[in-house]
């Protein structure tokens, strides 16, 4: 189980399209007229307030992400009619990444005076098409992921907004992959004491020890990302890429990572507490197939939570697929509560 958890030059001036769009590639041209759609990247950090006029759950992180290199102006795009933002999109990555890793901001204007639904969806489609053509001229777009209220389906206003955005994404060829639960543990919630069934030790050799165990854990996985990976490549490669692209990049202490063994030393599973750029997290937890069905995941999750709680963190976050009901139940037993949901779409 994993939680998952971004320079292109814009030179010249693109042509005006037959539908009336104005695509200002480099930000040097004049703005479009009040009734025409201008699609462009941000021109500078001073345009963040303009970008935030379409609100979203990550707005409080944008300035820090931009300063830290997790976002770039070339990865943050607006669609404007006159001075009014009518759609926005932003991609995220790690500092130093050549290309972003995820599209995690995509919003359409739903405020007073906004266009009707078909026009909103069309605007979103045009924004995504222009931005993606500039950022990914060779294809290979990263996934879309957004955070939603845990009860978003029961809230008609929120649900309409999600449906508009997904409709625009689908017009670009995206399809739904998975919905995930985002979970949180906060002190003073208790952490169960060790029950003695497992012995915990640090990971000894980093990826050399973990990747083979991760490969074994993939057998029978319920994780949608892992299953998608297994449809394209061998299990060892799925595990190796996951380790290289995510786990090995965490800068938190490797000494937090734990291998769980039976009293005779046989590995039964592992848990990887970590810290990303925002929070302490349970980055990965897995029980080896031969030891499933015995409730060992509870001991693993408790150990990972204990490691982070001992660091005095204000919260521990994690996520799991909605369809992974055994893992969701384990989090509930450990005192984790669902605070959001996460919707992911991909381009094949």
N, C-alpha and C positions, 0 to 999 in steps of 0.2 A: 504494500500500500504506500503510495507516494502522494504528497499534497499538491503538488502543482495544481515550492515554492516552498540591445535592442539596438562612409560619407558619400552621400551621393550628391554630386553637383547638379544644380538646376540651371542650365544655361539656355539662353535664347528665349524665344517667345513662341508658344504654340499657336496653331491656327484657331480661329473662331469656328465652332462647330455649327452645323446646320440647325441644331435645336436651340441655339441662342446662348449656349454656355460660353464662358470666358475662362480659360485656364491660364492663369498667370504663373508660369513655371518658376521664375526666379524672384518674384516679388518686386521687380523694378518697374513694371508697367503700371499704367493708370488703372485705378479700380474700375470695375464694370459699372454700368448705369444702374439705377435703382431697381429695374425690373429684370435684369439679367443676372445669371448665376456666375459668380466668380469663385473658382476653386483654386486654392493655393496653400502652400505650407506657411507656417508662422514666419514672420520677418525678424522677430527678435523677442527676448524675454518680456519686453514691455507689452507684448500682445497677450500675455497670459490672462489678464482680466477679460479681454475680449473672448478668449477661448473658454473661459469659465462661465460666460453668460449662458451657456447650455450646461446645466449642472450635472454632476455625476459623483459617485462614491469615492473616486480617487483624486478629486480636485485638491484636497489638502496636501497631497504628495507631489504634485506636478512640479512646483518650483524646486524642491530638493532633488527630485529625480533629474531635472534638467541640469542643475548645477553639478550633480554627481556623475553625469554621463549615462544615466540609465534611460534617458530620453534625449532626443536631439530635435532641433527646430525642423530639420528636414523630415522628421518622423511625425510631426504634429501638423494636421491639416484642417482647414476650415472651408466650408462652403458659405458664401455670403450673398445676400441680396441687398445691395446698397451697404449700409452699415450693420445690418442685422445678420448674425450668425444663424443659419438654418440647418446646418449639420456640422459635425466635427468628428475627427478620427485621430487616434494617437497610438503609436506602437511603443513597446517597451523592450529593453534588452539589458545586458550587463555591460558595465564600462569596458570599452575595448572591442565589443562585438562589431563586426563589419556590417551585419544586418540585424534588424530587430528579431526578437524571439516570439512575440505575441502581440496581436492587436487587442488591447484591453480597454480602449476608450472608443466608443462609437455611439453617438447620440444624435437625435433629430429634434428639431424645434417643435415642441408641443405646447408652447405658451399661448396666451391670448393673441389672436390674430394670425395664428399659424395656418399654414396651408392645409387643405384636406388630405386625408390619408394617402390616396394615390400619388399626389404630388410630393408628399413627404418621403414616401418610399422611393420614388424616382430620384429625388435629390440625393438621398443616401446612396443609391446605386451609382449615381454619377460621381459623387465624392470618392467612393471606394475604388471605382474604376480608374479615375485619374491618379489618385495617390498610389495605388498598387502598380500601375503602369510605370510610374516614376521610380518607385522604390524597388520593384521586383521585375525588371524588364525581361528576365529569363524565366519567370514563373516561380514556383516553389514558395508560395505565400505561407507564412506561419499561421497558426490557428488563431481564432477569435475566442476570447474568454471575457465574460463580464460577471460582476458580482451583483446579486439581486437580493431583495428582502426575502426572508425565509418563507413568507406567506404571499409571494408575488402573484401566484395564481388566484388567490382569493381577493385581490385588490384590482378592480376593473381598470383603473387608471394606469397602474403599473403594467398590468398584463397587456393592455393595448400598445403601450410603448415598446414592450418586448416583442410583440408580434410585428410591429412596424419595422423594427430593426432586423429581426430575423428574415422578414420578407425581402428587405433590401439586400441582405447578405446572400440569401438564396438566389437572387437574381444575378449575383456575381459567380455562382457555382458552388457556394458553400452548402454544407449539410450539417445537421446536428450530430454531434458525437456522444456527448454525455452531459448529465447534470450531476453536480456534486454537492454534498453537504459541507459547509465550512463550520468548523467546530472550535470551541474555545474552553480551556480550563483556566480558572482564576482562583488564587488563594482568597480566603482560607479553606476552600474546598479540600477535603481530606485526600490523601494519597494512601492507598492500601499498603500495608507492610508486606515485605516479602513472605511468600508462603512456603519457601523451602524446596519447592519442586525443581527450581532451576538455579544454576550457578551463573553469575554474570561476570564477565571479564571484558577488558577493553579489546577493540579490534587490533590485531597484531601487525598486519602488513597492508593496511589500506585496501586498495582495490584488489590486490593479489589474493586476499582472503575473502573479501566481500563479493566480488563479481561471481565466483562459482556458487556461493550461497544464494545470491540474487537470481542466478540462472535456475536453480532448483526451485525457488519460490514461485517462479513463473508458471510452473505446472499447475493447471487448474485455476489460474488467476481469474478473478472477477473484475479486475481493473480494466476499464475501456481503453485507456491509452496503451496499456501493455498488450491487450488483445489485438489492437490495431497494429502495433509494432510486430507482433508475432505473425500477423498475416503477410508481412513483407520480408522478414528476415529471421534467422535462427535465434533461439532464445539467448544464447551466449552473447550475440551481438546486441540484442535489445538491452540486456543487463549492462554490457560494457559501455554502450552509448549513454544509458541513464547515469551510470557512475561518472563518466567523463564529463558529460554536459551539465549535470546538476550537482550531484553529491560532492565531487572533488572540488567544486568551486566554492563551497561554503568556507568561510574564513574562521568560523567558530572552532573551538578545540576538538581535534579528532579524539582526544581522550574521553569525550562524552559518549562516543559510540560504544555500544555494548553487543557482544555475542552472548547468547544464552545457551548453556549446555546442560545436559543431564548430569547427575553426580558422577557418572563414569567418564565425562569429558566429551561425549558425543554432541555436536551442535544440534540444537532444536529450533533455533530462530535467531533473530537479531532485531535491534531497535536503534535508530539513528537520531538522537536528539541533536538539534542544530539551531543556529540563528541565521536568518536571512537579513536583508537590508532593513527589515521592518519589525520583525517579531521573533521570539523563540518559537520553534516549531518541532513537531514530530515529523522529520523529513521522510522517514521510511520505517516500516515495521513489517516483518514477515515471519511466518511460521513454516518450517520445512514440511513438505507434504506428508511424510511419515508420522509427523507428530500433531497433525491437525485433529480437531474434534475433541480435544482434551482440555480446552479452556486456557491453554498456555498464552494465548494472545493477551489475556488480562494481566498476567505477570509481566509480559514484555512492555505493555503500555504503561503499567504502573512504574516499572523501572525507568523508562524514558521520562516520564513525568517527574519522578523523584530527582533525577539528575538535573533537570531544568529548575525545579522548585528550589533546589539547594543553591542555585545561583541568584535567588531572589528576584526572579523575573516577575513582572506584573501580570503576565498571562502566557499561556502556551496555546498555540494554534495548530490545527491539523485539518485535513479534509479527506473525504472518501466518497466514492460514487454512491449515488442514491440506490443503485441496484446491489451494492455490496452490503446487504443487510447484516451479515454476521459482524463485519467490522463496525458498522454504525452502532450495533447493539453493544459492542465492546466499549466504544467511546462513551456511550450513555452510562454504562455501569461504572466507568472510571470518573464520572462527574463532568464530562465534557458536554457542553450544550450547543445546539445549532444556533448560530447567530446570523448566518447568511446562506445563500445558495450560489452556485457558480455554474453558468451555462457555457458550454464549449461547442464551437462549430469548426469544421475543417474543410479544406479544399483538397479533393483527391487529385 
